[in-house]
Amino acid sequence: MTAPIPRDIPDLPAIPGIPALLPSAVPASAVVTPVRRPTTATFRLLIAALAAAGVTIDLILGSPLLVLSHFAIQSNILLALVLTLSARRAWTARRPLPSALTGAALLYALITALVYHLLLADTTPPYSLTGAPASHTVWQALAVHILHTAVPVAAVLDWLLLTAPGHLHLRQAVSWLLYPLAYLLFTLARGELLLLPDSAGRYLYPFLDVAHHGYKGTLANALLLGLSFYGLALLLIALDHTRPNPTRHHRVKTGFRLQPPVG
């Protein structure tokens, strides 16, 4: 017969010289082999250079203060900076930029494109970022197409084809609207402070022209735009969680294959 097992087993003393195992604070991503992405980095640098070229053309053709006051110029500058930093991280195999930043830059680029093509492309006189639509038509047209079409389309392609999905979150949508709200306050204050006879020179966008629409109409237009921007942000987030992952690496074949047991 064997001795009965006691109900209360006393704790065994620690063996000297053997340290206790502690939970590791190192994240799993730190032990994953980093992967350089030179193609992604090159494409993002090209987009950033294209945006910088469009902004430079408008700065040469118009007054810098006037040009830099436009939402399209500011959003393209932000996008160029974000893509430059993203390209450096992709080239050096570092972690991507925070999705709150990259998502905001993408949203503002899309806002720039949609507002222009839906509300500004067919205005009379033609919409201009330099305030002089009658002069330098070829260069102005080039800059308009770069900033409002080519760069936003390239940014969307970068998001769809070169960016891992599932990183945009619903809580980020409201914070992304803080910049358009601040820009609205800026452009209204600018229109009130500038003493110009022509309201088109005071207010940069016809749908935000207080002299023409009044504050009631202007704020109503701003509210409709804000709701549209929020809907666009929600659409981006939804697509980000449903689109396939273009950066997923295929499993490397080793030449070995597991066989079922015989017999």
C-alpha positions as CSV (number, residue, x, y, z in Angstrom):
1,M,0.0,0.0,0.0
2,T,1.0,3.6,-0.7
3,A,0.9,6.4,1.8
4,P,-2.1,8.7,1.5
5,I,-1.5,12.0,-0.3
6,P,-1.9,14.9,2.2
7,R,-4.5,17.5,1.3
8,D,-2.3,20.5,2.0
9,I,1.1,20.3,0.4
10,P,3.5,22.9,1.7
11,D,5.3,25.2,-0.8
12,L,8.6,24.0,-1.8
13,P,11.5,26.3,-1.2
14,A,13.0,28.0,-4.3
15,I,16.1,26.4,-5.7
16,P,19.0,28.8,-5.2
17,G,20.7,30.1,-8.3
18,I,17.7,29.7,-10.6
19,P,15.9,33.0,-11.3
20,A,12.1,33.0,-11.4
21,L,10.5,33.3,-14.8
22,L,8.9,36.7,-15.3
23,P,6.4,37.6,-18.0
24,S,8.2,39.3,-20.9
25,A,7.3,42.9,-21.7
26,V,8.6,42.6,-25.3
27,P,5.8,42.8,-27.8
28,A,5.5,40.1,-30.4
29,S,6.2,42.6,-33.2
30,A,9.6,43.1,-31.8
31,V,10.7,39.6,-32.5
32,V,9.3,39.5,-36.0
33,T,11.8,39.9,-38.7
34,P,11.5,43.4,-40.2
35,V,10.8,43.6,-43.9
36,R,12.1,46.5,-46.0
37,R,9.6,47.7,-48.7
38,P,11.6,49.7,-51.2
39,T,8.8,49.7,-53.8
40,T,6.4,51.2,-51.4
41,A,8.9,53.8,-50.3
42,T,9.6,54.8,-53.8
43,F,5.9,55.1,-54.7
44,R,5.2,57.3,-51.7
45,L,8.2,59.5,-52.4
46,L,6.9,60.0,-55.9
47,I,3.4,61.0,-54.6
48,A,5.0,63.4,-52.1
49,A,7.2,65.0,-54.9
50,L,4.1,65.4,-57.1
51,A,2.2,67.1,-54.4
52,A,5.2,69.4,-53.6
53,A,5.5,70.2,-57.4
54,G,1.8,71.3,-57.5
55,V,2.1,73.4,-54.4
56,T,5.3,75.0,-55.8
57,I,3.7,75.9,-59.1
58,D,0.8,77.8,-57.3
59,L,3.3,79.5,-54.9
60,I,5.2,80.8,-57.9
61,L,2.1,82.0,-59.8
62,G,0.3,83.6,-56.9
63,S,0.7,85.3,-53.6
64,P,2.1,82.9,-51.1
65,L,-0.3,84.1,-48.3
66,L,-3.3,83.6,-50.6
67,V,-2.1,80.2,-51.9
68,L,-1.3,78.8,-48.5
69,S,-4.7,79.8,-47.2
70,H,-6.5,77.2,-49.4
71,F,-7.6,73.9,-48.0
72,A,-6.3,72.1,-51.0
73,I,-2.8,73.5,-50.5
74,Q,-2.7,72.7,-46.8
75,S,-4.0,69.1,-47.3
76,N,-1.4,68.4,-50.0
77,I,1.4,69.7,-47.9
78,L,0.2,67.5,-45.0
79,L,0.0,64.5,-47.4
80,A,3.5,65.1,-48.8
81,L,5.0,65.2,-45.3
82,V,3.1,62.1,-44.1
83,L,4.1,60.1,-47.2
84,T,7.7,61.2,-46.9
85,L,7.8,59.9,-43.3
86,S,6.0,56.8,-44.3
87,A,8.4,56.2,-47.2
88,R,11.4,56.4,-44.8
89,R,9.8,53.9,-42.4
90,A,9.0,51.5,-45.3
91,W,12.6,51.8,-46.6
92,T,14.2,51.2,-43.1
93,A,11.7,48.4,-42.1
94,R,10.3,50.4,-39.2
95,R,6.8,50.3,-37.9
96,P,4.2,52.4,-39.9
97,L,3.0,55.8,-38.8
98,P,-0.1,55.9,-36.6
99,S,-3.3,55.2,-38.5
100,A,-4.9,58.3,-37.0
101,L,-2.3,60.5,-38.9
102,T,-2.3,58.5,-42.2
103,G,-6.1,58.2,-42.2
104,A,-6.5,61.9,-41.7
105,A,-4.1,62.8,-44.5
106,L,-6.0,60.4,-46.8
107,L,-9.4,61.8,-45.8
108,Y,-8.3,65.4,-46.5
109,A,-6.9,64.5,-49.9
110,L,-10.2,62.9,-50.8
111,I,-12.1,65.9,-49.5
112,T,-9.9,68.1,-51.7
113,A,-10.7,66.0,-54.8
114,L,-14.4,65.6,-54.2
115,V,-15.1,69.3,-53.3
116,Y,-13.3,70.5,-56.4
117,H,-14.9,68.1,-58.9
118,L,-18.4,68.3,-57.4
119,L,-18.6,72.0,-56.4
120,L,-15.7,74.0,-58.0
121,A,-14.8,72.6,-61.4
122,D,-17.6,74.3,-63.3
123,T,-17.7,77.6,-61.6
124,T,-17.7,80.9,-63.5
125,P,-15.1,82.4,-63.5
126,P,-13.0,79.3,-63.2
127,Y,-11.8,78.5,-59.7
128,S,-8.2,79.3,-59.1
129,L,-5.9,78.9,-56.1
130,T,-3.8,81.9,-57.1
131,G,-6.6,84.4,-57.5
132,A,-5.7,85.1,-61.1
133,P,-7.7,82.7,-63.4
134,A,-7.0,84.6,-66.5
135,S,-3.2,84.4,-66.4
136,H,-0.8,81.4,-66.6
137,T,-3.7,79.2,-67.7
138,V,-1.5,76.2,-68.7
139,W,0.5,76.1,-65.5
140,Q,-2.6,76.7,-63.4
141,A,-4.4,73.9,-65.1
142,L,-1.5,71.6,-64.5
143,A,-1.4,72.5,-60.8
144,V,-5.1,72.1,-60.5
145,H,-5.0,68.6,-62.0
146,I,-2.0,67.6,-59.9
147,L,-3.5,68.8,-56.5
148,H,-7.1,67.8,-57.1
149,T,-6.9,64.7,-59.2
150,A,-3.5,63.0,-59.6
151,V,-2.3,63.2,-56.0
152,P,-5.6,62.1,-54.4
153,V,-5.9,59.2,-56.8
154,A,-2.3,58.1,-56.1
155,A,-3.0,58.4,-52.3
156,V,-6.0,56.1,-52.7
157,L,-3.9,53.6,-54.7
158,D,-1.2,53.6,-52.0
159,W,-3.9,52.9,-49.4
160,L,-5.5,50.1,-51.3
161,L,-2.5,48.4,-52.7
162,L,0.4,49.1,-50.3
163,T,-1.2,49.6,-46.9
164,A,-2.3,46.9,-44.5
165,P,-6.0,47.0,-43.7
166,G,-7.8,47.1,-40.4
167,H,-6.0,50.0,-38.7
168,L,-8.6,52.7,-39.0
169,H,-11.0,53.0,-36.1
170,L,-14.4,54.5,-35.6
171,R,-13.3,56.7,-32.8
172,Q,-10.9,58.5,-35.2
173,A,-13.6,59.8,-37.4
174,V,-14.7,62.6,-35.1
175,S,-11.1,63.8,-34.4
176,W,-10.4,63.9,-38.2
177,L,-13.1,66.6,-38.5
178,L,-11.4,69.0,-36.1
179,Y,-9.1,70.3,-38.8
180,P,-12.0,71.1,-41.3
181,L,-13.8,72.8,-38.4
182,A,-10.7,74.9,-37.6
183,Y,-10.4,75.7,-41.3
184,L,-14.0,76.9,-41.4
185,L,-13.3,79.3,-38.5
186,F,-10.1,80.5,-40.2
187,T,-11.7,81.2,-43.5
188,L,-14.7,83.1,-41.9
189,A,-12.3,85.1,-39.7
190,R,-10.2,85.9,-42.7
191,G,-13.1,87.1,-44.7
192,E,-14.2,89.4,-41.9
193,L,-10.7,90.9,-41.3
194,L,-9.7,91.5,-45.0
195,L,-11.0,94.8,-46.2
196,L,-11.4,94.0,-49.9
197,P,-14.2,95.3,-52.2
198,D,-14.7,92.0,-53.9
199,S,-16.1,89.2,-51.7
200,A,-14.5,86.6,-53.9
201,G,-11.1,87.8,-52.7
202,R,-12.2,87.7,-49.1
203,Y,-13.8,84.3,-49.0
204,L,-11.8,81.6,-50.7
205,Y,-14.7,79.3,-51.6
206,P,-18.0,80.4,-53.1
207,F,-20.1,78.2,-50.8
208,L,-18.5,79.9,-47.8
209,D,-19.1,83.4,-49.1
210,V,-20.8,85.2,-46.3
211,A,-21.3,88.3,-48.4
212,H,-23.3,86.3,-50.9
213,H,-25.1,83.7,-48.7
214,G,-25.2,85.4,-45.3
215,Y,-24.1,83.7,-42.2
216,K,-27.2,81.5,-42.1
217,G,-26.7,80.1,-45.6
218,T,-22.9,79.8,-45.1
219,L,-23.2,77.9,-41.9
220,A,-25.9,75.7,-43.5
221,N,-23.5,74.9,-46.3
222,A,-20.8,74.2,-43.8
223,L,-23.0,71.8,-41.8
224,L,-23.9,69.9,-45.0
225,L,-20.2,69.6,-45.9
226,G,-19.3,68.5,-42.4
227,L,-21.9,65.7,-42.4
228,S,-20.6,64.7,-45.8
229,F,-17.0,64.6,-44.6
230,Y,-18.1,62.5,-41.6
231,G,-19.9,60.1,-43.9
232,L,-16.8,59.9,-46.0
233,A,-14.7,59.1,-43.0
234,L,-17.1,56.3,-41.9
235,L,-16.9,54.9,-45.4
236,L,-13.1,54.8,-45.3
237,I,-13.2,53.0,-42.0
238,A,-15.7,50.5,-43.2
239,L,-13.7,49.8,-46.4
240,D,-10.5,49.5,-44.4
241,H,-12.0,46.6,-42.4
242,T,-13.4,44.8,-45.4
243,R,-10.8,45.1,-48.1
244,P,-8.2,42.4,-48.6
245,N,-4.7,42.7,-47.3
246,P,-2.3,43.5,-50.1
247,T,0.8,43.3,-47.9
248,R,0.3,39.8,-46.7
249,H,3.4,37.7,-47.5
250,H,2.8,34.2,-49.0
251,R,4.1,31.3,-47.0
252,V,7.5,30.1,-48.1
253,K,7.5,26.6,-49.5
254,T,10.2,24.4,-47.8
255,G,9.9,21.3,-50.0
256,F,8.7,19.1,-47.1
257,R,5.1,17.9,-47.0
258,L,3.4,16.1,-44.1
259,Q,2.0,12.8,-45.0
260,P,-0.8,10.9,-43.2
261,P,0.3,8.0,-41.0
262,V,0.4,4.6,-42.8
263,G,-1.7,1.8,-41.4
